[in-house]
Amino acid sequence: MPSNICGASPTPCTAKAPRRPAPWVTPLLRQLQRGHAPRVITQLRTVLPRLRGTPRRTVQREIGYFTTHQHRLDYAHARRRGEPRGSGAMESTCRQYQCRFKRPGQFWSTTGDQALLCLETFWRNGRWHYLFPHVTQNDLSKN
């Protein structure tokens, strides 16, 4: 969700205590969480003519965001599918890969980096045996 609607800090590096959303925003956030993005867009368009200045620009920007990303905003459906709610797992994975490939003294060509990334992904996902079926599970623990 965009930072100015829900009040979250835009980046983890500049994290501050999240602001409370304005009272009129809270019901819209609940609707988004329930997968009703089209309803939220309609309600924001209804409010828009009454706004001026910065609030109007903010709501216009959010309408554009919600319209563009509507297919990603079905949080209820994602929850039913068991998808993670936030990006923490992905950020953690990216960090682990970066730590693996950016160790002191390591330099990779693009081809080498892609090959190692593929191998590392097979290893992390427990699918090493697809590449090396002759390696037993006991052998994996030695690495």
Secondary structure as UniProt FT lines:
FT   HELIX           3..6
FT   HELIX           12..14
FT   TURN            23..25
FT   HELIX           26..33
FT   TURN            34..35
FT   HELIX           37..47
FT   HELIX           48..50
FT   HELIX           53..68
FT   HELIX           70..72
FT   HELIX           75..80
FT   TURN            81..82
FT   HELIX           88..101
FT   TURN            104..105
FT   HELIX           110..124
FT   TURN            125..126
FT   HELIX           128..131
FT   TURN            133..134
FT   HELIX           137..140
FT   TURN            141..142
//
